[in-house]
Amino acid sequence: MPPLPTPTSPASARLRFGHRLRHWRESRGLSQAELGRLLGYHNSLISRVENARRWPPPGLPARADELLLTGGELAALWQPVQQERERLGELAVPARPSPPGPGAVHPDAVTLQVLGQLLTVYRAAAARIGGEELTAVLEHHARTLADRQYGAPRESAAAVRSLAARYAELAGWAHFEGDRRTRALTWYAAGLEWARAAGDHATVTALLARQSTLHWWAGDPTAALALAEAASAAADTFVHPRPGLRSWAAVTRAHAHALAGAVSETLRALADAERLAQAALATGEPTPWLTRAELVLGVAHGTCHRELALRTGRTAHAHAAVAHLGAALARVDPAVHPRDHALVAGRLAGAYARAGRAEAAAAVLSRLPPGATGRIAHEERRARAWLAGAEDAHD
């Protein structure tokens, strides 16, 4: 029987994977540091994978395929890499201590519980200050959980994948807050893969809605609407209705229709979102965004009417946007949620500009915190461009 190929022999699947990753990276004109940054890994890991000094992390092939437009080649090479690793004995599960006795808690369960509690804390912090300061720790936990899923006991693997997906969702949102769309989309795609593998329909719905919002933000109504419809379909798969998730999907659908200038479809989706949110609140559905449903829906109404004002030229939509966004801004305490306050204020300034109320727009802009970044800076740029008379400031 011929000897097994080592990871650095010419016949090694691991080496082939590294060579092809390098080929695609170089063909797209990216350095190892740039590719690592886009995929959420350190450049040293990319170097070690390309030189077959490290096995590729599980989430890397699919994300690299999407980013580098490889046609799925790296994902196709992933299975031979896994098989080679098994043959070499490097996927063997380390010996574990004796099973815990009756009533004891397994160490894996403790780790998941702690990381789940941390995620709740991170969400609360992100809601207060935005997510940009949390990206590194969120990515770290998501990667740790993603790597751990393959060595986890069968009974806990789905829970590990589900928690990894939820960390990926928050990491993607944190990058979205910083207006880093490619990084956000990479984490959303990874989270969607893990959530589907775990059978976590709630997180699948959330990630599809997040992706829809990102494409709306990028000015692509077709992709935004397709993903919003996919989110609605995912929310409909539950045995017991989850109107809160369906409401979130309806909000993303409204944004997509508004971007396309479709008035009746936008208003219908907004009405659906209101109705479904009320149903969810009546049943006490544990969907996180419902704790601020009134604010989220108010901002959605205002943002959609502002978009319709831009697309249709009708000032009635601009006046409706001012009313909704002004009411929403009054609900946000700047001391508790400073980032939300600045973001809504930026949108209100844009609505004033579209409504022809230049002085009101300038007054709101003057109160924005200096040195704004990410989405807040984006909203400020749009509002100032409209004040200067630009017809379409969507960038």
C-alpha positions as CSV (number, residue, x, y, z in Angstrom):
1,M,0.0,0.0,0.0
2,P,1.5,3.4,-1.0
3,P,2.2,5.8,1.8
4,L,-0.3,8.5,2.5
5,P,0.5,11.9,1.0
6,T,1.8,14.4,3.6
7,P,0.2,17.9,3.7
8,T,3.2,19.3,1.7
9,S,3.6,16.5,-0.9
10,P,2.6,17.2,-4.5
11,A,-0.4,14.9,-4.2
12,S,-1.8,16.6,-1.1
13,A,-5.3,18.0,-1.2
14,R,-4.3,20.5,1.4
15,L,-1.5,21.8,-0.9
16,R,-3.8,21.9,-3.9
17,F,-6.2,24.0,-1.9
18,G,-3.5,26.4,-0.9
19,H,-2.2,26.8,-4.4
20,R,-5.7,27.5,-5.8
21,L,-6.4,30.0,-3.0
22,R,-3.2,31.8,-3.9
23,H,-4.1,31.7,-7.6
24,W,-7.5,33.2,-7.1
25,R,-6.2,35.8,-4.6
26,E,-3.5,37.0,-7.0
27,S,-5.8,37.0,-10.0
28,R,-8.1,39.4,-8.1
29,G,-5.1,41.6,-7.2
30,L,-5.4,41.1,-3.5
31,S,-2.6,40.8,-0.9
32,Q,-2.8,38.2,1.8
33,A,-3.5,41.0,4.3
34,E,-6.3,42.4,2.1
35,L,-7.9,38.9,1.6
36,G,-7.7,38.2,5.3
37,R,-9.3,41.5,6.2
38,L,-12.2,40.9,3.8
39,L,-12.7,37.3,5.0
40,G,-12.3,38.2,8.7
41,Y,-9.0,36.3,9.2
42,H,-5.4,37.5,10.1
43,N,-3.0,37.6,7.1
44,S,-0.8,35.1,8.8
45,L,-3.5,32.5,8.6
46,I,-4.0,33.1,4.9
47,S,-0.2,32.7,4.4
48,R,-0.2,29.4,6.3
49,V,-3.2,28.0,4.4
50,E,-1.6,29.0,1.1
51,N,1.6,27.3,2.0
52,A,-0.1,24.2,3.4
53,R,1.2,24.8,6.9
54,R,-2.4,25.0,8.3
55,W,-5.6,23.2,7.5
56,P,-8.2,25.7,6.0
57,P,-10.8,26.8,8.6
58,P,-14.3,25.3,7.9
59,G,-15.9,28.7,7.0
60,L,-13.1,29.9,4.7
61,P,-13.8,28.0,1.4
62,A,-17.4,29.1,0.8
63,R,-16.7,32.7,1.8
64,A,-13.5,32.9,-0.4
65,D,-15.5,31.4,-3.3
66,E,-18.1,34.2,-3.0
67,L,-15.6,37.0,-2.6
68,L,-13.1,35.8,-5.3
69,L,-15.8,34.7,-7.8
70,T,-14.2,31.3,-8.2
71,G,-17.4,29.5,-9.4
72,G,-17.3,27.3,-6.3
73,E,-13.9,25.7,-6.9
74,L,-12.6,26.1,-3.3
75,A,-15.7,24.6,-1.8
76,A,-15.3,21.7,-4.2
77,L,-11.7,21.2,-3.0
78,W,-12.8,21.3,0.7
79,Q,-14.1,17.7,0.8
80,P,-10.8,16.1,-0.3
81,V,-9.0,18.3,2.2
82,Q,-11.3,17.0,5.0
83,Q,-10.8,13.4,3.8
84,E,-7.1,13.8,3.8
85,R,-7.2,15.3,7.3
86,E,-9.2,12.3,8.5
87,R,-6.8,9.8,6.9
88,L,-3.8,11.5,8.6
89,G,-5.6,11.2,11.9
90,E,-5.8,14.9,12.6
91,L,-9.5,15.0,13.0
92,A,-9.5,12.4,15.8
93,V,-11.4,13.7,18.8
94,P,-9.1,14.0,21.8
95,A,-9.7,11.7,24.7
96,R,-12.3,13.2,27.0
97,P,-12.7,12.8,30.7
98,S,-15.3,10.3,32.0
99,P,-18.9,11.4,31.4
100,P,-20.3,13.6,34.1
101,G,-22.4,11.9,36.7
102,P,-26.2,12.3,37.1
103,G,-27.2,15.9,37.5
104,A,-23.8,17.2,36.4
105,V,-23.5,19.7,33.6
106,H,-21.2,18.9,30.6
107,P,-18.3,21.3,30.1
108,D,-19.5,22.0,26.5
109,A,-22.9,23.0,27.8
110,V,-21.3,25.4,30.3
111,T,-19.2,27.0,27.5
112,L,-22.3,27.5,25.3
113,Q,-24.3,28.9,28.2
114,V,-21.5,31.4,28.9
115,L,-21.1,32.4,25.3
116,G,-24.9,32.7,24.9
117,Q,-25.0,35.1,27.9
118,L,-22.1,37.1,26.5
119,L,-23.9,37.5,23.2
120,T,-26.9,39.0,25.1
121,V,-24.5,41.5,26.7
122,Y,-22.9,42.3,23.4
123,R,-26.3,43.0,21.8
124,A,-27.2,45.4,24.6
125,A,-23.8,47.2,24.2
126,A,-24.2,47.4,20.5
127,A,-27.7,48.8,20.8
128,R,-26.3,51.6,23.0
129,I,-23.0,52.5,21.3
130,G,-23.1,50.8,17.9
131,G,-21.2,47.7,17.0
132,E,-17.9,49.0,15.5
133,E,-16.0,48.7,18.8
134,L,-17.1,45.1,19.1
135,T,-16.2,43.6,15.8
136,A,-12.9,41.9,16.9
137,V,-14.4,40.1,19.8
138,L,-17.6,39.1,17.9
139,E,-15.5,37.7,15.1
140,H,-13.3,35.8,17.5
141,H,-16.2,34.1,19.2
142,A,-17.9,33.3,15.8
143,R,-14.7,31.7,14.5
144,T,-14.1,29.8,17.7
145,L,-17.6,28.3,17.7
146,A,-17.4,27.6,13.9
147,D,-14.2,25.6,14.4
148,R,-15.6,23.8,17.5
149,Q,-18.7,22.5,15.7
150,Y,-16.8,19.8,14.0
151,G,-15.4,18.3,17.2
152,A,-18.6,18.8,19.2
153,P,-20.7,15.8,20.3
154,R,-23.5,15.1,18.0
155,E,-26.1,16.2,20.5
156,S,-24.6,19.6,20.9
157,A,-23.3,20.3,17.3
158,A,-26.5,22.0,16.2
159,A,-26.4,24.3,19.3
160,V,-22.8,25.3,18.5
161,R,-23.6,26.1,14.9
162,S,-26.7,28.1,15.9
163,L,-24.7,30.2,18.4
164,A,-21.9,30.7,15.8
165,A,-24.5,31.9,13.3
166,R,-25.9,34.4,15.8
167,Y,-22.4,35.8,16.6
168,A,-21.9,36.0,12.8
169,E,-25.1,38.0,12.4
170,L,-24.1,40.5,15.1
171,A,-20.5,40.7,13.6
172,G,-22.0,41.4,10.2
173,W,-24.3,44.1,11.6
174,A,-21.3,45.7,13.4
175,H,-19.4,45.9,10.1
176,F,-22.6,47.3,8.5
177,E,-22.7,50.0,11.1
178,G,-19.2,50.9,10.0
179,D,-20.4,51.0,6.4
180,R,-18.0,48.1,5.6
181,R,-20.4,46.3,3.3
182,T,-18.1,43.5,1.9
183,R,-17.1,42.4,5.4
184,A,-20.7,42.6,6.6
185,L,-21.8,40.4,3.7
186,T,-19.1,37.9,4.3
187,W,-20.2,37.4,7.9
188,Y,-23.9,37.3,7.0
189,A,-23.1,34.5,4.4
190,A,-21.1,32.5,6.9
191,G,-23.8,32.8,9.5
192,L,-26.5,31.8,7.0
193,E,-24.5,28.6,6.2
194,W,-24.2,27.7,9.9
195,A,-27.8,28.6,10.7
196,R,-29.1,26.4,7.9
197,A,-26.8,23.5,9.0
198,A,-28.2,23.9,12.5
199,G,-31.9,24.1,11.4
200,D,-32.2,27.4,13.1
201,H,-35.0,29.0,11.1
202,A,-35.2,32.1,13.2
203,T,-31.5,33.0,12.6
204,V,-31.9,32.1,8.9
205,T,-34.7,34.6,8.7
206,A,-32.7,37.3,10.6
207,L,-29.7,36.8,8.3
208,L,-31.7,37.0,5.1
209,A,-33.3,40.2,6.4
210,R,-29.9,41.6,7.3
211,Q,-28.6,40.8,3.8
212,S,-31.7,42.5,2.3
213,T,-31.0,45.6,4.3
214,L,-27.4,45.7,3.2
215,H,-28.4,45.5,-0.5
216,W,-31.0,48.2,0.1
217,W,-28.3,50.4,1.6
218,A,-26.1,49.7,-1.4
219,G,-28.9,50.9,-3.7
220,D,-29.8,47.5,-5.3
221,P,-33.6,47.1,-5.1
222,T,-33.7,43.8,-7.0
223,A,-31.3,41.9,-4.7
224,A,-32.9,43.6,-1.6
225,L,-36.4,42.5,-2.6
226,A,-35.3,38.9,-3.5
227,L,-33.7,38.5,-0.1
228,A,-36.6,40.1,1.7
229,E,-38.9,37.6,0.0
230,A,-36.6,34.8,1.1
231,A,-36.7,36.1,4.7
232,S,-40.5,36.1,4.5
233,A,-40.5,32.5,3.2
234,A,-38.1,31.4,6.0
235,A,-40.3,33.0,8.6
236,D,-43.3,31.0,7.3
237,T,-41.6,27.7,8.0
238,F,-42.3,27.6,11.7
239,V,-44.9,25.2,13.0
240,H,-46.0,27.9,15.4
241,P,-46.4,31.3,13.8
242,R,-43.6,33.9,14.5
243,P,-45.3,37.2,13.5
244,G,-42.3,39.2,14.9
245,L,-39.9,37.6,12.4
246,R,-42.5,38.1,9.6
247,S,-42.8,41.7,10.6
248,W,-39.0,42.2,10.3
249,A,-39.1,40.6,6.8
250,A,-42.0,43.0,5.9
251,V,-39.9,46.0,6.9
252,T,-37.1,44.9,4.6
253,R,-39.6,44.3,1.8
254,A,-40.9,47.9,2.3
255,H,-37.4,49.3,2.0
256,A,-36.7,47.4,-1.2
257,H,-40.0,48.6,-2.8
258,A,-39.3,52.2,-1.7
259,L,-35.9,52.0,-3.3
260,A,-37.6,51.0,-6.6
261,G,-40.2,53.8,-6.2
262,A,-43.1,51.4,-5.9
263,V,-45.5,53.4,-3.8
264,S,-48.5,51.0,-3.3
265,E,-46.2,48.0,-2.6
266,T,-44.2,50.0,-0.1
267,L,-47.3,51.1,1.8
268,R,-48.7,47.6,1.8
269,A,-45.5,46.1,3.2
270,L,-45.4,48.8,5.9
271,A,-49.0,48.0,6.9
272,D,-48.1,44.3,7.1
273,A,-45.1,45.1,9.3
274,E,-47.3,47.1,11.7
275,R,-50.0,44.4,11.9
276,L,-47.5,41.6,12.4
277,A,-45.6,43.5,15.1
278,Q,-48.8,44.1,17.0
279,A,-49.6,40.4,16.8
280,A,-46.1,39.5,18.0
281,L,-46.3,41.9,21.0
282,A,-49.7,40.6,22.0
283,T,-48.3,37.0,22.2
284,G,-45.0,38.0,23.8
285,E,-42.9,36.6,21.1
286,P,-39.2,36.6,22.1
287,T,-37.8,38.3,19.0
288,P,-35.2,40.9,20.2
289,W,-36.1,43.8,17.9
290,L,-39.7,43.9,19.2
291,T,-38.5,45.5,22.4
292,R,-38.1,48.7,20.3
293,A,-40.8,48.0,17.7
294,E,-42.4,51.4,17.9
295,L,-39.1,53.1,17.2
296,V,-38.0,50.7,14.5
297,L,-41.3,50.9,12.6
298,G,-41.4,54.7,12.9
299,V,-37.9,54.9,11.4
300,A,-38.9,52.5,8.7
301,H,-42.0,54.6,7.7
302,G,-39.9,57.7,7.6
303,T,-37.0,56.2,5.7
304,C,-39.3,54.6,3.1
305,H,-41.2,57.9,2.6
306,R,-38.0,59.8,2.2
307,E,-36.9,57.2,-0.4
308,L,-40.2,57.5,-2.2
309,A,-39.8,61.3,-2.2
310,L,-36.5,60.9,-3.9
311,R,-37.8,58.3,-6.5
312,T,-41.1,59.9,-7.3
313,G,-40.4,63.6,-6.8
314,R,-43.6,64.0,-4.7
315,T,-43.1,66.3,-1.8
316,A,-46.0,64.7,0.1
317,H,-43.7,61.7,0.8
318,A,-41.0,64.1,2.0
319,H,-43.4,65.7,4.5
320,A,-44.5,62.3,5.7
321,A,-40.9,61.3,6.2
322,V,-40.3,64.4,8.3
323,A,-43.3,63.6,10.5
324,H,-42.3,60.0,11.0
325,L,-38.6,60.6,11.6
326,G,-39.2,63.6,13.8
327,A,-41.5,61.5,16.0
328,A,-39.0,58.7,16.0
329,L,-36.1,61.0,17.0
330,A,-38.2,62.3,20.0
331,R,-38.3,58.7,21.3
332,V,-34.6,58.2,21.3
333,D,-32.7,59.4,24.4
334,P,-29.3,60.6,23.2
335,A,-27.7,59.8,26.5
336,V,-28.8,56.1,26.3
337,H,-28.6,55.5,22.6
338,P,-26.3,58.2,21.2
339,R,-25.6,56.3,17.9
340,D,-29.3,55.7,17.1
341,H,-30.0,59.3,17.9
342,A,-27.4,60.5,15.5
343,L,-28.5,58.1,12.8
344,V,-32.1,59.1,12.9
345,A,-31.2,62.7,13.1
346,G,-29.1,62.3,9.9
347,R,-32.1,60.8,8.1
348,L,-34.4,63.5,9.4
349,A,-32.0,66.1,8.0
350,G,-32.2,64.4,4.6
351,A,-36.0,64.4,4.8
352,Y,-36.1,68.1,5.6
353,A,-33.9,68.7,2.6
354,R,-36.2,66.7,0.3
355,A,-39.1,68.6,1.7
356,G,-37.5,71.9,0.8
357,R,-37.0,73.0,4.4
358,A,-33.3,73.9,4.1
359,E,-33.1,75.8,7.4
360,A,-34.5,72.9,9.4
361,A,-32.1,70.5,7.7
362,A,-29.1,72.7,8.4
363,A,-30.2,73.0,12.0
364,V,-30.4,69.3,12.5
365,L,-27.1,68.8,10.8
366,S,-25.4,71.3,13.0
367,R,-26.4,69.3,16.1
368,L,-24.8,66.0,14.8
369,P,-21.7,64.9,16.7
370,P,-18.4,65.8,15.0
371,G,-16.3,63.2,13.4
372,A,-19.1,60.9,12.5
373,T,-18.2,57.6,10.8
374,G,-19.9,54.7,9.1
375,R,-23.6,54.9,8.4
376,I,-24.0,58.2,10.3
377,A,-21.4,59.8,8.1
378,H,-23.2,58.3,5.1
379,E,-26.5,59.9,6.1
380,E,-24.9,63.2,6.8
381,R,-23.3,63.2,3.3
382,R,-26.6,62.5,1.6
383,A,-28.4,65.2,3.5
384,R,-25.7,67.8,2.7
385,A,-25.7,66.7,-1.0
386,W,-29.5,67.2,-1.2
387,L,-29.1,70.6,0.5
388,A,-26.6,71.5,-2.2
389,G,-29.2,70.6,-4.9
390,A,-27.9,67.1,-5.9
391,E,-30.8,65.1,-7.4
392,D,-29.7,61.7,-6.2
393,A,-27.1,61.4,-3.4
394,H,-27.2,57.6,-3.1
395,D,-23.6,56.3,-3.0
